[in-house]
């Protein structure tokens, strides 16, 4: 089964970037060579991870990085999106951990030698635990610690990086981590979620100032995730509910970047739940972006609720991935077109898109036709948005390989490469071969 795009698709030009993506905590292992992070603590808390696993070993990428570069190269992609582990490169006193820095320098040099452009995310959720102990993202000072970390690591990596993203998915760090507590650090309070979000966006702006000064030749931006919000029907009360959900879940993280304010739903919050915003914060947050990363997996459907304003409806009898997310590619096109109308956007990169499927290894092969179908429909959705005038310049499959899927542990497989965790053997799935064939056909 093949992945195809129309012959005239802009995605088939050599100017379009195709890549694969991972995150440090999910693949690296090597926990004994870095400081503890909030996910180590969360994993050690009973009942937080579905299979009671942790990220101490993961895919042992710290040991197997050379093999993994060969693997990435064999897929024929233009770029590899990875994240830097803050607790691997910065010591508790704030100085560089040279061993950790050297690991990334070797990795980047290895990628460059293969002609693969490194796209580096500076924060993919693994906050050093000692910083969390001082309040984490609830403490405004953490934004300045992040700025300092970025300044040090960017200088250390020199000219090896093609693109920097400050943060991956502030929504997940703030809402899932501090507001509902299903991600690390596991706090659950509305005021915490909103304040954490503000400090992360502030940290983004401070880091962008560093990147503009220290790394002006890289593409510098941020990665936001979006779950488009749809009304259950055409009743105005439910349409309003879906709009408010969209403001709270999606627009909260993008509107400050371009409009220097939070969405109107901030006024629906109790004053004690609104973030503390200091004078000049929006000027810092609203730094000019070279690109905007978009992560998309699914949509959400809402109806009105007297108590909570909006209530998410579980859609029955619809196609879903193994993690339970509805497969609805039209939402991807709708999202890209609507963002393009709403904001003065820089070029957009699809920095994550993919699916968890119930993969089975049979005779040394993983014939994941369901994942190929997911990719096919979503690549078409991106192409449809491009045809409607949206400037999308890249697409990264999530994920390069099966890995530690956060609160799901190792139960869900997103990879286009199968990982047998006991042996660490990597096997390219049918989806990986189809992706390779599409990318190398250009």
Beta strands, then each sheet from edge to edge (+ up, - down):
strand 1: 17-21
strand 2: 79-83
strand 3: 117-121
strand 4: 163-168
strand 5: 219-226
strand 6: 229-231
strand 7: 291-296
strand 8: 300-305
strand 9: 309-313
strand 10: 347-352
strand 11: 392-398
strand 12: 417-420
strand 13: 425-428
sheet 1: 1+ 2+ 3+ 4+ 5+ 7+ 10+ 11+ 1+
sheet 2: 6+ 8+ 9-
sheet 3: 12+ 13-
end
